[in-house]
Amino acid sequence: MSQSMNARLRAMLTPNAGIIMPGAGNALAARIIESTGHQCLLVSGAAVTNNFLGTPDIGLISLSELVNHVAAIRNSVNIPILVDADTGFGNAINVRHTVRSVERAGANAIFIEDQTYPKRCGHFDNQEIIAKDEMVQKIKAAVDARLDPDMLILARTDARSVEGLEAAFDRARAYQEAGADMLFVEAPRSVEELAAIPREVPGIHICNMVIGGKTPIPSREELGRMGYSLVAYANAALQAAMLGMQKILQHLHDTGSIVGAEELVLMFAERQKLLDGDFYRDLANKYGARPQ
């Protein structure tokens, strides 16, 4: 299934596709993404870190923790998964191990960025990046490491925030030449910069729409016309969930009851439906287990 899904994802990615790719930090978010009709999802490093550790996206998640999340998500959905693997957890040798581990966990694509380790969220300040030649070797290691040639390798550069847009173009070209299937120039500052990226470096591009971040948020149609294949909303689900939890829990604290805020919560039956409760009830009946 993983190999055919790799080819399925690769076939989606025409330069002007403009496919929305929400981000998930756990299997529950992934289920909701699939249930709302999306064609693919991003395992967001920020969302995993925020959900699992309750900390900012500053490189605190480990490879084994990421792999466990990928495996749980792969087990819960049947759409392609792109995994944010930050810096690859070290040098080119570490990148090889990271790609193999994440691919075996069920990823259909992986992206590696050129920040130093530990990284910082691309919409924070004060990023640092490694030398271009070092990142080129990491991309080559990632390409050589994948078991299925249809698994996609995406190269991200944070050079825009450190050295400027032209340097980001230069790095994107070098990473493409090294074998990257997809490119990701993080944190452009204007609509003009967004449009320039796929124009100056033709290829398969992803952009990241961060609500409250440094990049403006044009429509999917506009981004597709610019040449973007994937439009990531890496943390939209997470930010919405955080706001929803704040609202309902504040109401509960202030009033001592859920009465008056029922519209803020998913009803019990809908929750069980989303979690595929009938499927597990039928399994219990089939195998003579305790009824669900």
N, C-alpha and C positions, 0 to 999 in steps of 0.2 A: 504494500500500500504506500509506503513512504516513497519508493522510487517513482511510482506513477504520479504521486502528488508533487514530487519535485518537477516532473515534466509539465504537470498541470499549471504550476506556478510560473514556470519559465514561459509557457505559452501565453499567459495573461499579459505579460509585461512588454507591451508595445510602447513606443516612446510617448504617445499622447493618451494613454489609457486613462490616467487620472483616477485610479482605483483608490477608494478610501480604505485605509488599513488601521483600524483601531488597535490600541495597545492594551495588553492584559498583564496583570501582575500575579494572577493565580488562576486556577482552573475554573472557579466560579465566574470570574470576569470573562474568561474565554467562552464558556457556555453561553453567556448572555450575548456576546459578540456574534457568535454563530446563529443564535436564535433570532437575532434581529436582521438576519439576511446578509451579513457581510461575507465577502468571498475569501478573505485571508485575515490574519492577525499578526501583530508584533508582540513578542514577549519583551516587554520594556524593562530594561535594567533599572530605571528609576522606579517603575511601578512595583517590581519585585522587591527592591530595597525598601521602599516606603511601606509596602504591605507587610513584609516579612520581618524587618528589623525596626520599623518605625523611625527611620533615620533619613537624612537627605541623601541624594544621589552623589556620593563622594567616593565611590569605589570600595565600599565596605562588604559587598556581597562576594562570596567565594564561588569558584567554579563548581564545586560539588553542590552547593545550594542552588545555583542557577540550573544545573543539570536536573536536579530533583524537580524543580518547578516545570521545566520543559517536559519531562516525562509525564507528570501529572496532567499538564495541558494537552499533550498529544493523546493521552488516554481518554480525554473528555470531549474532543472535537474532531470533526472530519473535514477541516479546511486547512489549507497550507499555513505554516508557521514560519515566520522570520524571527530569528533570535538575536537580540542585542547582547553581544559578548564583550562590550566595553573595549578594553585594549588587548583582549585575548589573554589576559592574566599573565603577561610577561613578554619575553622575547619571542623570536621566531619559533624556537623549539616548543615553548609554552603554547604558542598559537596552534601548532600542529596537534598537540594534545587536546586543546580546547575544541578545535573543529571536529576531531574524531569523537570526542565525548558528547558534544551537543548533537552531532548528526545521529549517533546511535540512540540518543534519547528521543529522537523523532523530529528534529528540525528539518525544514526544507530549504532554508536559507539562513545565513549567519552574517552579521556585520562586525567588523573590527575597525576601531578608530585609531587615529594617530596622536592621541594625547599621551603624556607621560603617565606612569602608574604610581599611585592611584589617580584615576581620572576625576573630573568634576563635570557635573551637568553642563551641557553645551550652552545653556542659557544663564549660567552663573557667570561671574567675572573671574579673571586671573587664571585662565587655562594655560597650560604649557604643552608644547608638542615635541615629539621626537624628530630626529633628522629624517628628511624625506627618504634617503637611501635606506635607512633602517626600516621604515614602514614598507618600502617596496619589497624588502626581503620577507617581511611578515605576511604580505599579501601572497607572495610566491609560495611560502610555506603553507598558507591556508588552501591555496589552489591544489597543491600537491597532496594535501592531507585528506581531502574529501574522498569518500568511498564511491559515491555515485557522481559521475561527471555532470549530471543535471542539477545537483545541489548548487545553489547560487551563493557566490561569495560577493559580499558588498563591502566596499571600502568607504569609510567615512573620514572626512578631514575637518578638523576644528581650526584650520589655519586662518579662516576669515577673522576670527576674534583675536588672533595673535599677530599675524603678518599681513593681513589684508586680503581683499578679494582676488587680486591677480595671483598671489601666492597660492590661494586655494585652487584656482584654475590649474596652475602648474602642477600641483600635487595630484589633483584629480586625473589629469592626463597621464602622469607617471604611474598611478595606481591602476588605471585602465590598461596601460601597456604591460603592466606586471601580471595581468590576468583577471582583474576584478570584473565580474559580470555586471555589477551595478555600482552606482556612485551616489554619495550623500555628502553634500557640502552643508554643514550645520551652521545655523544661526545667521543667515543673510539678514540685512537690516532694512530692506525696502522691497517694494514690488519690483522695482527696476533690477535690483540685485537678484531676486528670485528668477526673473525672466532671463537674465544674462547667463545663468549657470548652465542650463541645457543647450543654450545657443552657442556658448563658447566652447563647451566640451560635449559634443554630441554623444549620446549613448542612453542607457537606461538609468533614470534618475529617480530618487526618492526625496521628498521634502518633508519636514517635520513641523506641524502646526501646534505650537505650544500656547495654550490660552494664558495670556499674561506674560508671555516671553518676549524675546527680542525681534521675532520675525512677524511681519504682518500676515493676515489670514485671508487670502483671496478665496473665491469659491472653487469648488472642485473643477467646474467647467473651465474657469480661467487658468487654473494650474495645468489642466490637461492640454489646453491650447499652448501653453508655454513649453510643453514637452515632457512633463512629469508623468512617470508610469504609476507611481504609488504616492499617495498623500497620507502620511502617517499622522494620526491623532494619538500620540503615544500615551498620553495620560488624561484624556478627556473622561474616560470611564472612572478612573481613580479620583479625579477632582470632583466629579459629580457625586460619587459615593461618599467622599469625605464631607461634602456639603450636606448631603442627605442625612448622614449619621449625626452631624452637628445639630441639625435642625430638630430631628426627632428626639435625640437625647436631651437637648436643652428643654424642649417642651415637656418631656417626662420629668426632668428635674424640677422645672418651675411649677408644674401643675399636679404632679403626683399621679398622673394617669395618661393613657394614650388617647383618651376621648378628646375629640376636636382636631386630631392630627392623623386620623386614619388614612387620609389620602396620601400621606407620606410613606406608607409602608405597603409592601406587596402582601396580599392576603395569603393565608396558609396554603390554600389549594393551589394558587398560582405558583407559589414557591416550590411546592412538590412537583408540579408539572414541569417547571423549568429544570429541576434536578433529575428529571426522567424517572420519577417515582413509580409510574406504572410498569416500566421496564423491569425494575428490580422486584416489584411485587410478582410479576409474571415469572421471573427467574426463581423466586422462592417457591411458588406453586409448582413449577416444573421439576425442581430438585428436592421437593419435600422439606424445604427449610421452614423455619418459623415465618408465618405470614408477615409481610411488611405493613 
